[in-house]
């Protein structure tokens, strides 16, 4: 290898760096040139907007479907959860009765397991116009959840043995 070619090889990275820096400076110069100024501002017109109708608070709709009543069912359960973060089935049933649901149409799961431990979650339901409103709450369920389902063939909403609502 000759001395000149070795020196040229050492200069190549420097040359490439210089070319890259020059290209970057040219790109920045192009980006900073002033943009043309508009001679006239565009006119913007807006159409009048309608005031939205007031939202009707959730309420029991006796002649409605279970789905129609799910927002009301949810609002009751969520108020129980806020008031009593470790609420059991009795608190949900009592709140639903106070809100106008028929206790005779309700089912509730057990708050304690067969070995007397706190249940991971509690389920409750209301039979409503041929369907079921079902709620569930507890640490294992990730908070409060609800669903509307068809009645089971047994005429009930919850599967398995439920707790008597005798209070």
Secondary structure as UniProt FT lines:
FT   HELIX           3..31
FT   TURN            62..63
FT   HELIX           66..83
FT   TURN            85..86
FT   HELIX           89..98
FT   TURN            99..100
FT   HELIX           103..105
FT   STRAND          106..108
FT   TURN            114..115
FT   STRAND          122..128
FT   TURN            129..130
FT   STRAND          131..138
FT   HELIX           139..141
FT   STRAND          143..150
FT   TURN            153..154
//
